[in-house]
Amino acid sequence: MTDLLSIARAHAAEPDDWPFAPRYDPQRRWYGRLAVADDHEVWLLTWLPGQATDLHDHGGSAGAFTVVSGEVVEQTVRGGELAATAYAAGGGRRFGAHHVHRIVNAGARPAVTVHVYGPALTAMTRYRLHDGRLSVESITKAGADW
C-alpha cells in the first residue's frame, strides 16, 4: 500500500520542484494539483487566516496532509461534537477512505499544506453537523465542480 503521508512530506520538502508557486485568494482557499500518479494525486493548498473547508469526506479515497508553513486545525466529529487537533509546520496525518473532517486556518498567518489522495479524488461529500448528527449537504464531482 502507498504511504500517502510520506508522499505528502516528500512533496512538501521540495518546493523548488513544484510546477507553480502557492497563491493566496482573499475570497476563497486556493488549490492546485502538484502531481498525479496511477494510485494517487498530490494537491497544494493555501489558507489565509479564517479560511476553512466545510465538513467533508473524500468520496472513498484515503488521504494524508502535511503542513508546509503556518498552522491549520483539523476538526473531526467525536461524540456528536467537533474535536480539534492543531498541526504546525512539519505536522500531518494519514486518514482512511471514510474520514470526515474540516480544516481551518485559525491562526494569524497564512498557511500552506500538501494533500495526497489515493486513489485520485472522484467526488467529495459535504456534511452539516446538527444536534450531534451528520447530514449530507452536497456531493461534488471531479471534472465538473473542481
N, CA, C and O atoms as a GROMACS GRO file, in nm:
protein
  584
    1MET      N    1   0.084  -0.118   0.000
    1MET     CA    2   0.000   0.000   0.000
    1MET      C    3   0.088   0.125   0.000
    1MET      O    4   0.192   0.128   0.066
    2THR      N    5   0.048   0.226  -0.072
    2THR     CA    6   0.122   0.350  -0.084
    2THR      C    7   0.112   0.429   0.046
    2THR      O    8   0.003   0.443   0.102
    3ASP      N    9   0.224   0.481   0.096
    3ASP     CA   10   0.226   0.562   0.217
    3ASP      C   11   0.200   0.708   0.176
    3ASP      O   12   0.292   0.779   0.136
    4LEU      N   13   0.074   0.750   0.186
    4LEU     CA   14   0.035   0.882   0.138
    4LEU      C   15   0.100   0.995   0.218
    4LEU      O   16   0.130   1.100   0.162
    5LEU      N   17   0.121   0.975   0.348
    5LEU     CA   18   0.186   1.080   0.428
    5LEU      C   19   0.332   1.098   0.386
    5LEU      O   20   0.381   1.210   0.381
    6SER      N   21   0.400   0.990   0.355
    6SER     CA   22   0.539   1.002   0.308
    6SER      C   23   0.544   1.078   0.175
    6SER      O   24   0.636   1.158   0.153
    7ILE      N   25   0.448   1.053   0.089
    7ILE     CA   26   0.442   1.125  -0.038
    7ILE      C   27   0.417   1.273  -0.014
    7ILE      O   28   0.481   1.359  -0.075
    8ALA      N   29   0.324   1.304   0.076
    8ALA     CA   30   0.295   1.444   0.109
    8ALA      C   31   0.420   1.514   0.162
    8ALA      O   32   0.452   1.625   0.121
    9ARG      N   33   0.489   1.448   0.254
    9ARG     CA   34   0.610   1.507   0.312
    9ARG      C   35   0.721   1.525   0.209
    9ARG      O   36   0.793   1.624   0.212
   10ALA      N   37   0.734   1.430   0.118
   10ALA     CA   38   0.836   1.441   0.013
   10ALA      C   39   0.809   1.562  -0.077
   10ALA      O   40   0.901   1.636  -0.111
   11HIS      N   41   0.684   1.582  -0.114
   11HIS     CA   42   0.649   1.699  -0.197
   11HIS      C   43   0.666   1.829  -0.119
   11HIS      O   44   0.713   1.928  -0.173
   12ALA      N   45   0.627   1.827   0.008
   12ALA     CA   46   0.640   1.948   0.091
   12ALA      C   47   0.786   1.989   0.108
   12ALA      O   48   0.816   2.108   0.120
   13ALA      N   49   0.875   1.892   0.108
   13ALA     CA   50   1.018   1.919   0.130
   13ALA      C   51   1.087   1.975   0.006
   13ALA      O   52   1.202   2.019   0.016
   14GLU      N   53   1.022   1.975  -0.109
   14GLU     CA   54   1.085   2.017  -0.234
   14GLU      C   55   1.005   2.126  -0.306
   14GLU      O   56   0.964   2.107  -0.420
   15PRO      N   57   0.983   2.241  -0.241
   15PRO     CA   58   0.902   2.345  -0.306
   15PRO      C   59   0.963   2.398  -0.436
   15PRO      O   60   0.889   2.449  -0.521
   16ASP      N   61   1.093   2.386  -0.454
   16ASP     CA   62   1.154   2.431  -0.580
   16ASP      C   63   1.114   2.341  -0.696
   16ASP      O   64   1.127   2.380  -0.812
   17ASP      N   65   1.064   2.221  -0.666
   17ASP     CA   66   1.020   2.128  -0.771
   17ASP      C   67   0.872   2.144  -0.805
   17ASP      O   68   0.824   2.082  -0.901
   18TRP      N   69   0.798   2.225  -0.730
   18TRP     CA   70   0.657   2.244  -0.759
   18TRP      C   71   0.642   2.312  -0.895
   18TRP      O   72   0.720   2.401  -0.927
   19PRO      N   73   0.543   2.272  -0.975
   19PRO     CA   74   0.526   2.332  -1.108
   19PRO      C   75   0.470   2.475  -1.104
   19PRO      O   76   0.462   2.540  -1.208
   20PHE      N   77   0.433   2.524  -0.987
   20PHE     CA   78   0.382   2.659  -0.970
   20PHE      C   79   0.404   2.701  -0.825
   20PHE      O   80   0.424   2.618  -0.737
   21ALA      N   81   0.401   2.829  -0.802
   21ALA     CA   82   0.417   2.882  -0.666
   21ALA      C   83   0.280   2.890  -0.599
   21ALA      O   84   0.178   2.905  -0.666
   22PRO      N   85   0.278   2.879  -0.468
   22PRO     CA   86   0.150   2.896  -0.397
   22PRO      C   87   0.093   3.036  -0.422
   22PRO      O   88   0.168   3.134  -0.434
   23ARG      N   89  -0.038   3.043  -0.429
   23ARG     CA   90  -0.107   3.172  -0.446
   23ARG      C   91  -0.205   3.187  -0.331
   23ARG      O   92  -0.242   3.088  -0.267
   24TYR      N   93  -0.246   3.308  -0.305
   24TYR     CA   94  -0.343   3.334  -0.199
   24TYR      C   95  -0.459   3.413  -0.257
   24TYR      O   96  -0.439   3.510  -0.329
   25ASP      N   97  -0.579   3.370  -0.225
   25ASP     CA   98  -0.701   3.435  -0.273
   25ASP      C   99  -0.781   3.478  -0.151
   25ASP      O  100  -0.824   3.393  -0.073
   26PRO      N  101  -0.803   3.607  -0.133
   26PRO     CA  102  -0.876   3.652  -0.014
   26PRO      C  103  -1.023   3.609  -0.013
   26PRO      O  104  -1.088   3.615   0.091
   27GLN      N  105  -1.075   3.567  -0.128
   27GLN     CA  106  -1.217   3.529  -0.136
   27GLN      C  107  -1.242   3.382  -0.101
   27GLN      O  108  -1.349   3.347  -0.051
   28ARG      N  109  -1.142   3.295  -0.128
   28ARG     CA  110  -1.161   3.152  -0.102
   28ARG      C  111  -1.025   3.083  -0.098
   28ARG      O  112  -0.924   3.139  -0.142
   29ARG      N  113  -1.024   2.963  -0.045
   29ARG     CA  114  -0.899   2.887  -0.043
   29ARG      C  115  -0.849   2.868  -0.186
   29ARG      O  116  -0.929   2.854  -0.279
   30TRP      N  117  -0.718   2.868  -0.201
   30TRP     CA  118  -0.659   2.841  -0.332
   30TRP      C  119  -0.602   2.700  -0.329
   30TRP      O  120  -0.551   2.655  -0.227
   31TYR      N  121  -0.611   2.629  -0.442
   31TYR     CA  122  -0.553   2.495  -0.452
   31TYR      C  123  -0.511   2.468  -0.597
   31TYR      O  124  -0.568   2.522  -0.692
   32GLY      N  125  -0.411   2.383  -0.610
   32GLY     CA  126  -0.364   2.340  -0.742
   32GLY      C  127  -0.305   2.201  -0.732
   32GLY      O  128  -0.242   2.166  -0.632
   33ARG      N  129  -0.324   2.123  -0.835
   33ARG     CA  130  -0.273   1.985  -0.834
   33ARG      C  131  -0.125   1.984  -0.871
   33ARG      O  132  -0.087   2.029  -0.979
   34LEU      N  133  -0.043   1.934  -0.779
   34LEU     CA  134   0.102   1.927  -0.800
   34LEU      C  135   0.144   1.809  -0.885
   34LEU      O  136   0.234   1.821  -0.968
   35ALA      N  137   0.079   1.695  -0.865
   35ALA     CA  138   0.123   1.573  -0.934
   35ALA      C  139   0.009   1.472  -0.935
   35ALA      O  140  -0.082   1.478  -0.853
   36VAL      N  141   0.017   1.380  -1.030
   36VAL     CA  142  -0.078   1.270  -1.036
   36VAL      C  143  -0.002   1.143  -1.076
   36VAL      O  144   0.088   1.148  -1.160
   37ALA      N  145  -0.038   1.031  -1.017
   37ALA     CA  146   0.021   0.901  -1.047
   37ALA      C  147  -0.095   0.801  -1.063
   37ALA      O  148  -0.211   0.837  -1.044
   38ASP      N  149  -0.062   0.678  -1.096
   38ASP     CA  150  -0.167   0.577  -1.114
   38ASP      C  151  -0.250   0.555  -0.989
   38ASP      O  152  -0.370   0.528  -0.998
   39ASP      N  153  -0.189   0.567  -0.871
   39ASP     CA  154  -0.259   0.532  -0.747
   39ASP      C  155  -0.282   0.649  -0.652
   39ASP      O  156  -0.334   0.628  -0.542
   40HIS      N  157  -0.245   0.773  -0.691
   40HIS     CA  158  -0.266   0.887  -0.603
   40HIS      C  159  -0.251   1.019  -0.679
   40HIS      O  160  -0.204   1.022  -0.793
   41GLU      N  161  -0.293   1.126  -0.613
   41GLU     CA  162  -0.270   1.261  -0.665
   41GLU      C  163  -0.228   1.350  -0.548
   41GLU      O  164  -0.259   1.322  -0.432
   42VAL      N  165  -0.157   1.459  -0.582
   42VAL     CA  166  -0.100   1.548  -0.481
   42VAL      C  167  -0.150   1.690  -0.509
   42VAL      O  168  -0.145   1.738  -0.622
   43TRP      N  169  -0.199   1.755  -0.403
   43TRP     CA  170  -0.253   1.890  -0.415
   43TRP      C  171  -0.180   1.986  -0.320
   43TRP      O  172  -0.142   1.948  -0.210
   44LEU      N  173  -0.162   2.109  -0.365
   44LEU     CA  174  -0.109   2.217  -0.283
   44LEU      C  175  -0.226   2.309  -0.250
   44LEU      O  176  -0.301   2.349  -0.339
   45LEU      N  177  -0.242   2.343  -0.122
   45LEU     CA  178  -0.349   2.431  -0.078
   45LEU      C  179  -0.291   2.545   0.002
   45LEU      O  180  -0.194   2.528   0.075
   46THR      N  181  -0.353   2.664  -0.010
   46THR     CA  182  -0.315   2.776   0.074
   46THR      C  183  -0.436   2.822   0.153
   46THR      O  184  -0.551   2.807   0.110
   47TRP      N  185  -0.407   2.877   0.269
   47TRP     CA  186  -0.511   2.914   0.365
   47TRP      C  187  -0.476   3.050   0.425
   47TRP      O  188  -0.377   3.062   0.497
   48LEU      N  189  -0.553   3.149   0.396
   48LEU     CA  190  -0.538   3.276   0.466
   48LEU      C  191  -0.608   3.264   0.601
   48LEU      O  192  -0.696   3.178   0.617
   49PRO      N  193  -0.573   3.346   0.699
   49PRO     CA  194  -0.639   3.337   0.829
   49PRO      C  195  -0.792   3.340   0.814
   49PRO      O  196  -0.847   3.425   0.745
   50GLY      N  197  -0.857   3.245   0.880
   50GLY     CA  198  -1.002   3.235   0.876
   50GLY      C  199  -1.057   3.146   0.766
   50GLY      O  200  -1.174   3.108   0.772
   51GLN      N  201  -0.978   3.113   0.666
   51GLN     CA  202  -1.028   3.028   0.558
   51GLN      C  203  -1.040   2.884   0.606
   51GLN      O  204  -0.958   2.836   0.684
   52ALA      N  205  -1.144   2.814   0.557
   52ALA     CA  206  -1.172   2.680   0.604
   52ALA      C  207  -1.250   2.602   0.499
   52ALA      O  208  -1.306   2.659   0.406
   53THR      N  209  -1.252   2.472   0.516
   53THR     CA  210  -1.339   2.387   0.436
   53THR      C  211  -1.469   2.366   0.512
   53THR      O  212  -1.479   2.400   0.630
   54ASP      N  213  -1.567   2.311   0.446
   54ASP     CA  214  -1.685   2.257   0.512
   54ASP      C  215  -1.645   2.121   0.568
   54ASP      O  216  -1.539   2.069   0.535
   55LEU      N  217  -1.730   2.062   0.651
   55LEU     CA  218  -1.711   1.922   0.688
   55LEU      C  219  -1.727   1.841   0.560
   55LEU      O  220  -1.824   1.859   0.486
   56HIS      N  221  -1.633   1.750   0.533
   56HIS     CA  222  -1.637   1.676   0.407
   56HIS      C  223  -1.563   1.543   0.419
   56HIS      O  224  -1.485   1.521   0.512
   57ASP      N  225  -1.591   1.455   0.324
   57ASP     CA  226  -1.509   1.335   0.306
   57ASP      C  227  -1.447   1.342   0.168
   57ASP      O  228  -1.462   1.442   0.098
   58HIS      N  229  -1.378   1.237   0.128
   58HIS     CA  230  -1.306   1.239   0.001
   58HIS      C  231  -1.358   1.132  -0.095
   58HIS      O  232  -1.281   1.076  -0.173
   59GLY      N  233  -1.486   1.105  -0.088
   59GLY     CA  234  -1.552   1.019  -0.185
   59GLY      C  235  -1.495   0.879  -0.195
   59GLY      O  236  -1.495   0.820  -0.303
   60GLY      N  237  -1.446   0.824  -0.085
   60GLY     CA  238  -1.391   0.689  -0.087
   60GLY      C  239  -1.241   0.682  -0.104
   60GLY      O  240  -1.184   0.573  -0.103
   61SER      N  241  -1.175   0.796  -0.119
   61SER     CA  242  -1.029   0.798  -0.127
   61SER      C  243  -0.970   0.815   0.013
   61SER      O  244  -1.023   0.892   0.094
   62ALA      N  245  -0.863   0.744   0.041
   62ALA     CA  246  -0.786   0.767   0.163
   62ALA      C  247  -0.700   0.890   0.138
   62ALA      O  248  -0.689   0.937   0.025
   63GLY      N  249  -0.638   0.942   0.243
   63GLY     CA  250  -0.557   1.060   0.222
   63GLY      C  251  -0.457   1.086   0.333
   63GLY      O  252  -0.446   1.011   0.430
   64ALA      N  253  -0.386   1.195   0.315
   64ALA     CA  254  -0.290   1.244   0.414
   64ALA      C  255  -0.264   1.390   0.381
   64ALA      O  256  -0.282   1.435   0.268
   65PHE      N  257  -0.222   1.464   0.484
   65PHE     CA  258  -0.178   1.600   0.459
   65PHE      C  259  -0.064   1.634   0.552
   65PHE      O  260  -0.047   1.574   0.658
   66THR      N  261   0.016   1.731   0.509
   66THR     CA  262   0.123   1.784   0.592
   66THR      C  263   0.125   1.936   0.576
   66THR      O  264   0.088   1.990   0.472
   67VAL      N  265   0.167   2.002   0.680
   67VAL     CA  266   0.172   2.147   0.681
   67VAL      C  267   0.312   2.192   0.640
   67VAL      O  268   0.412   2.153   0.701
   68VAL      N  269   0.318   2.274   0.536
   68VAL     CA  270   0.445   2.328   0.487
   68VAL      C  271   0.484   2.451   0.568
   68VAL      O  272   0.599   2.465   0.610
   69SER      N  273   0.388   2.540   0.589
   69SER     CA  274   0.413   2.660   0.667
   69SER      C  275   0.284   2.705   0.733
   69SER      O  276   0.174   2.673   0.687
   70GLY      N  277   0.297   2.780   0.841
   70GLY     CA  278   0.180   2.824   0.916
   70GLY      C  279   0.126   2.712   1.003
   70GLY      O  280   0.200   2.622   1.043
   71GLU      N  281  -0.002   2.718   1.031
   71GLU     CA  282  -0.068   2.619   1.115
   71GLU      C  283  -0.213   2.605   1.072
   71GLU      O  284  -0.278   2.704   1.038
   72VAL      N  285  -0.263   2.482   1.072
   72VAL     CA  286  -0.405   2.457   1.047
   72VAL      C  287  -0.461   2.372   1.160
   72VAL      O  288  -0.387   2.305   1.233
   73VAL      N  289  -0.591   2.375   1.174
   73VAL     CA  290  -0.662   2.294   1.272
   73VAL      C  291  -0.753   2.200   1.196
   73VAL      O  292  -0.829   2.242   1.109
   74GLU      N  293  -0.744   2.071   1.230
   74GLU     CA  294  -0.837   1.972   1.174
   74GLU      C  295  -0.945   1.948   1.277
   74GLU      O  296  -0.917   1.921   1.394
   75GLN      N  297  -1.070   1.957   1.233
   75GLN     CA  298  -1.184   1.927   1.319
   75GLN      C  299  -1.251   1.800   1.268
   75GLN      O  300  -1.282   1.788   1.150
   76THR      N  301  -1.272   1.706   1.360
   76THR     CA  302  -1.342   1.582   1.329
   76THR      C  303  -1.459   1.568   1.424
   76THR      O  304  -1.462   1.631   1.529
   77VAL      N  305  -1.555   1.485   1.387
   77VAL     CA  306  -1.673   1.465   1.470
   77VAL      C  307  -1.647   1.350   1.566
   77VAL      O  308  -1.619   1.238   1.524
   78ARG      N  309  -1.656   1.380   1.696
   78ARG     CA  310  -1.642   1.279   1.800
   78ARG      C  311  -1.753   1.299   1.901
   78ARG      O  312  -1.769   1.408   1.956
   79GLY      N  313  -1.830   1.196   1.924
   79GLY     CA  314  -1.938   1.206   2.020
   79GLY      C  315  -2.041   1.312   1.985
   79GLY      O  316  -2.100   1.374   2.073
   80GLY      N  317  -2.061   1.334   1.856
   80GLY     CA  318  -2.159   1.431   1.811
   80GLY      C  319  -2.114   1.575   1.816
   80GLY      O  320  -2.194   1.666   1.792
   81GLU      N  321  -1.985   1.599   1.847
   81GLU     CA  322  -1.931   1.735   1.853
   81GLU      C  323  -1.800   1.741   1.775
   81GLU      O  324  -1.738   1.639   1.747
   82LEU      N  325  -1.759   1.863   1.742
   82LEU     CA  326  -1.631   1.881   1.674
   82LEU      C  327  -1.517   1.877   1.774
   82LEU      O  328  -1.520   1.946   1.876
   83ALA      N  329  -1.417   1.796   1.744
   83ALA     CA  330  -1.294   1.789   1.824
   83ALA      C  331  -1.182   1.840   1.736
   83ALA      O  332  -1.174   1.805   1.618
   84ALA      N  333  -1.095   1.924   1.791
   84ALA     CA  334  -0.992   1.992   1.712
   84ALA      C  335  -0.852   1.942   1.746
   84ALA      O  336  -0.820   1.916   1.862
   85THR      N  337  -0.770   1.929   1.640
   85THR     CA  338  -0.628   1.899   1.654
   85THR      C  339  -0.551   1.998   1.569
   85THR      O  340  -0.580   2.014   1.450
   86ALA      N  341  -0.454   2.067   1.629
   86ALA     CA  342  -0.374   2.166   1.557
   86ALA      C  343  -0.249   2.100   1.499
   86ALA      O  344  -0.189   2.012   1.561
   87TYR      N  345  -0.212   2.143   1.380
   87TYR     CA  346  -0.092   2.095   1.311
   87TYR      C  347  -0.010   2.216   1.268
   87TYR      O  348  -0.058   2.301   1.194
   88ALA      N  349   0.114   2.223   1.314
   88ALA     CA  350   0.208   2.329   1.274
   88ALA      C  351   0.296   2.276   1.161
   88ALA      O  352   0.285   2.160   1.123
   89ALA      N  353   0.383   2.362   1.109
   89ALA     CA  354   0.473   2.322   1.001
   89ALA      C  355   0.546   2.193   1.036
   89ALA      O  356   0.603   2.181   1.145
   90GLY      N  357   0.545   2.098   0.944
   90GLY     CA  358   0.606   1.967   0.964
   90GLY      C  359   0.510   1.863   1.016
   90GLY      O  360   0.536   1.743   1.006
   91GLY      N  361   0.398   1.906   1.072
   91GLY     CA  362   0.298   1.813   1.124
   91GLY      C  363   0.207   1.763   1.013
   91GLY      O  364   0.198   1.825   0.906
   92GLY      N  365   0.142   1.654   1.038
   92GLY     CA  366   0.049   1.599   0.940
   92GLY      C  367  -0.010   1.469   0.989
   92GLY      O  368   0.021   1.423   1.099
   93ARG      N  369  -0.094   1.411   0.905
   93ARG     CA  370  -0.157   1.284   0.943
   93ARG      C  371  -0.210   1.211   0.821
   93ARG      O  372  -0.230   1.269   0.714
   94ARG      N  373  -0.232   1.082   0.840
   94ARG     CA  374  -0.298   0.996   0.742
   94ARG      C  375  -0.444   0.983   0.783
   94ARG      O  376  -0.478   1.001   0.900
   95PHE      N  377  -0.531   0.951   0.687
   95PHE     CA  378  -0.670   0.920   0.722
   95PHE      C  379  -0.728   0.822   0.621
   95PHE      O  380  -0.683   0.813   0.506
   96GLY      N  381  -0.828   0.750   0.667
   96GLY     CA  382  -0.889   0.645   0.586
   96GLY      C  383  -0.990   0.698   0.486
   96GLY      O  384  -1.018   0.817   0.479
   97ALA      N  385  -1.044   0.605   0.409
   97ALA     CA  386  -1.133   0.638   0.299
   97ALA      C  387  -1.267   0.698   0.342
   97ALA      O  388  -1.334   0.762   0.261
   98HIS      N  389  -1.306   0.681   0.465
   98HIS     CA  390  -1.436   0.732   0.509
   98HIS      C  391  -1.424   0.841   0.614
   98HIS      O  392  -1.517   0.865   0.691
   99HIS      N  393  -1.309   0.906   0.618
   99HIS     CA  394  -1.280   1.010   0.717
   99HIS      C  395  -1.356   1.138   0.683
   99HIS      O  396  -1.351   1.187   0.570
  100VAL      N  397  -1.427   1.193   0.781
  100VAL     CA  398  -1.498   1.320   0.766
  100VAL      C  399  -1.426   1.422   0.853
  100VAL      O  400  -1.402   1.399   0.972
  101HIS      N  401  -1.390   1.536   0.792
  101HIS     CA  402  -1.320   1.639   0.868
  101HIS      C  403  -1.343   1.776   0.808
  101HIS      O  404  -1.404   1.792   0.702
  102ARG      N  405  -1.292   1.874   0.879
  102ARG     CA  406  -1.293   2.013   0.836
  102ARG      C  407  -1.155   2.068   0.869
  102ARG      O  408  -1.100   2.039   0.976
  103ILE      N  409  -1.098   2.147   0.779
  103ILE     CA  410  -0.968   2.209   0.802
  103ILE      C  411  -0.990   2.361   0.806
  103ILE      O  412  -1.063   2.416   0.724
  104VAL      N  413  -0.924   2.427   0.902
  104VAL     CA  414  -0.937   2.572   0.915
  104VAL      C  415  -0.803   2.633   0.952
  104VAL      O  416  -0.726   2.575   1.029
  105ASN      N  417  -0.775   2.750   0.898
  105ASN     CA  418  -0.661   2.828   0.943
  105ASN      C  419  -0.715   2.921   1.051
  105ASN      O  420  -0.772   3.026   1.021
  106ALA      N  421  -0.696   2.883   1.175
  106ALA     CA  422  -0.743   2.961   1.289
  106ALA      C  423  -0.636   3.056   1.339
  106ALA      O  424  -0.658   3.128   1.436
  107GLY      N  425  -0.521   3.058   1.274
  107GLY     CA  426  -0.410   3.141   1.318
  107GLY      C  427  -0.414   3.280   1.255
  107GLY      O  428  -0.510   3.318   1.189
  108ALA      N  429  -0.307   3.353   1.278
  108ALA     CA  430  -0.295   3.490   1.228
  108ALA      C  431  -0.208   3.501   1.104
  108ALA      O  432  -0.196   3.608   1.045
  109ARG      N  433  -0.145   3.388   1.062
  109ARG     CA  434  -0.056   3.389   0.945
  109ARG      C  435  -0.111   3.298   0.837
  109ARG      O  436  -0.184   3.203   0.867
  110PRO      N  437  -0.078   3.324   0.710
  110PRO     CA  438  -0.116   3.230   0.603
  110PRO      C  439  -0.054   3.093   0.628
  110PRO      O  440   0.049   3.081   0.694
  111ALA      N  441  -0.118   2.990   0.574
  111ALA     CA  442  -0.067   2.853   0.585
  111ALA      C  443  -0.064   2.790   0.447
  111ALA      O  444  -0.142   2.826   0.358
  112VAL      N  445   0.028   2.695   0.430
  112VAL     CA  446   0.041   2.616   0.308
  112VAL      C  447   0.042   2.470   0.348
  112VAL      O  448   0.113   2.432   0.442
  113THR      N  449  -0.037   2.388   0.279
  113THR     CA  450  -0.042   2.244   0.308
  113THR      C  451  -0.032   2.165   0.179
  113THR      O  452  -0.068   2.213   0.071
  114VAL      N  453   0.017   2.042   0.191
  114VAL     CA  454   0.020   1.947   0.080
  114VAL      C  455  -0.069   1.830   0.118
  114VAL      O  456  -0.056   1.774   0.227
  115HIS      N  457  -0.161   1.793   0.027
  115HIS     CA  458  -0.257   1.684   0.050
  115HIS      C  459  -0.238   1.578  -0.058
  115HIS      O  460  -0.216   1.610  -0.175
  116VAL      N  461  -0.248   1.453  -0.019
  116VAL     CA  462  -0.237   1.341  -0.113
  116VAL      C  463  -0.360   1.253  -0.095
  116VAL      O  464  -0.401   1.224   0.018
  117TYR      N  465  -0.418   1.211  -0.206
  117TYR     CA  466  -0.537   1.124  -0.203
  117TYR      C  467  -0.512   1.002  -0.290
  117TYR      O  468  -0.458   1.014  -0.400
  118GLY      N  469  -0.549   0.886  -0.240
  118GLY     CA  470  -0.533   0.764  -0.315
  118GLY      C  471  -0.656   0.675  -0.300
  118GLY      O  472  -0.693   0.642  -0.187
  119PRO      N  473  -0.718   0.637  -0.408
  119PRO     CA  474  -0.689   0.684  -0.545
  119PRO      C  475  -0.727   0.832  -0.560
  119PRO      O  476  -0.778   0.895  -0.468
  120ALA      N  477  -0.700   0.885  -0.679
  120ALA     CA  478  -0.732   1.024  -0.708
  120ALA      C  479  -0.879   1.052  -0.675
  120ALA      O  480  -0.965   0.964  -0.689
  121LEU      N  481  -0.906   1.174  -0.633
  121LEU     CA  482  -1.043   1.213  -0.598
  121LEU      C  483  -1.136   1.204  -0.718
  121LEU      O  484  -1.102   1.248  -0.828
  122THR      N  485  -1.253   1.148  -0.695
  122THR     CA  486  -1.358   1.149  -0.797
  122THR      C  487  -1.480   1.224  -0.748
  122THR      O  488  -1.560   1.274  -0.827
  123ALA      N  489  -1.496   1.233  -0.615
  123ALA     CA  490  -1.610   1.303  -0.556
  123ALA      C  491  -1.575   1.343  -0.414
  123ALA      O  492  -1.485   1.288  -0.352
  124MET      N  493  -1.649   1.440  -0.364
  124MET     CA  494  -1.639   1.480  -0.224
  124MET      C  495  -1.781   1.504  -0.173
  124MET      O  496  -1.864   1.564  -0.242
  125THR      N  497  -1.808   1.458  -0.054
  125THR     CA  498  -1.938   1.481   0.008
  125THR      C  499  -1.920   1.584   0.119
  125THR      O  500  -1.831   1.573   0.202
  126ARG      N  501  -2.006   1.683   0.117
  126ARG     CA  502  -2.006   1.786   0.221
  126ARG      C  503  -2.120   1.757   0.319
  126ARG      O  504  -2.229   1.718   0.279
  127TYR      N  505  -2.090   1.779   0.448
  127TYR     CA  506  -2.184   1.746   0.554
  127TYR      C  507  -2.217   1.867   0.639
  127TYR      O  508  -2.145   1.967   0.639
  128ARG      N  509  -2.328   1.854   0.711
  128ARG     CA  510  -2.368   1.951   0.812
  128ARG      C  511  -2.382   1.875   0.943
  128ARG      O  512  -2.438   1.766   0.946
  129LEU      N  513  -2.332   1.934   1.050
  129LEU     CA  514  -2.347   1.876   1.184
  129LEU      C  515  -2.455   1.953   1.256
  129LEU      O  516  -2.442   2.074   1.278
  130HIS      N  517  -2.563   1.884   1.291
  130HIS     CA  518  -2.676   1.949   1.357
  130HIS      C  519  -2.728   1.856   1.466
  130HIS      O  520  -2.760   1.740   1.439
  131ASP      N  521  -2.737   1.907   1.586
  131ASP     CA  522  -2.783   1.827   1.700
  131ASP      C  523  -2.705   1.697   1.714
  131ASP      O  524  -2.762   1.593   1.746
  132GLY      N  525  -2.575   1.705   1.690
  132GLY     CA  526  -2.488   1.590   1.708
  132GLY      C  527  -2.492   1.487   1.597
  132GLY      O  528  -2.433   1.379   1.611
  133ARG      N  529  -2.559   1.518   1.487
  133ARG     CA  530  -2.571   1.422   1.376
  133ARG      C  531  -2.525   1.485   1.246
  133ARG      O  532  -2.548   1.603   1.219
  134LEU      N  533  -2.460   1.403   1.165
  134LEU     CA  534  -2.417   1.449   1.033
  134LEU      C  535  -2.526   1.423   0.931
  134LEU      O  536  -2.590   1.318   0.932
  135SER      N  537  -2.548   1.520   0.843
  135SER     CA  538  -2.636   1.500   0.729
  135SER      C  539  -2.566   1.551   0.604
  135SER      O  540  -2.486   1.645   0.611
  136VAL      N  541  -2.595   1.489   0.491
  136VAL     CA  542  -2.531   1.526   0.364
  136VAL      C  543  -2.588   1.660   0.316
  136VAL      O  544  -2.710   1.678   0.308
  137GLU      N  545  -2.498   1.751   0.285
  137GLU     CA  546  -2.536   1.881   0.229
  137GLU      C  547  -2.529   1.877   0.076
  137GLU      O  548  -2.620   1.922   0.008
  138SER      N  549  -2.417   1.821   0.023
  138SER     CA  550  -2.399   1.817  -0.122
  138SER      C  551  -2.290   1.716  -0.157
  138SER      O  552  -2.209   1.677  -0.073
  139ILE      N  553  -2.289   1.677  -0.283
  139ILE     CA  554  -2.185   1.591  -0.337
  139ILE      C  555  -2.131   1.661  -0.461
  139ILE      O  556  -2.208   1.698  -0.550
  140THR      N  557  -1.998   1.679  -0.465
  140THR     CA  558  -1.936   1.741  -0.581
  140THR      C  559  -1.852   1.638  -0.655
  140THR      O  560  -1.803   1.543  -0.594
  141LYS      N  561  -1.834   1.658  -0.783
  141LYS     CA  562  -1.764   1.562  -0.867
  141LYS      C  563  -1.641   1.624  -0.932
  141LYS      O  564  -1.644   1.739  -0.977
  142ALA      N  565  -1.533   1.546  -0.938
  142ALA     CA  566  -1.412   1.590  -1.007
  142ALA      C  567  -1.443   1.611  -1.154
  142ALA      O  568  -1.519   1.535  -1.214
  143GLY      N  569  -1.385   1.713  -1.212
  143GLY     CA  570  -1.407   1.741  -1.354
  143GLY      C  571  -1.529   1.826  -1.380
  143GLY      O  572  -1.539   1.891  -1.484
  144ALA      N  573  -1.623   1.825  -1.286
  144ALA     CA  574  -1.743   1.907  -1.302
  144ALA      C  575  -1.743   2.024  -1.204
  144ALA      O  576  -1.782   2.136  -1.240
  145ASP      N  577  -1.700   2.000  -1.082
  145ASP     CA  578  -1.707   2.101  -0.978
  145ASP      C  579  -1.571   2.154  -0.933
  145ASP      O  580  -1.565   2.256  -0.864
  146TRP      N  581  -1.463   2.088  -0.971
  146TRP     CA  582  -1.328   2.139  -0.942
  146TRP      C  583  -1.232   2.085  -1.044
  146TRP      O  584  -1.113   2.116  -1.038
   0.00000   0.00000   0.00000
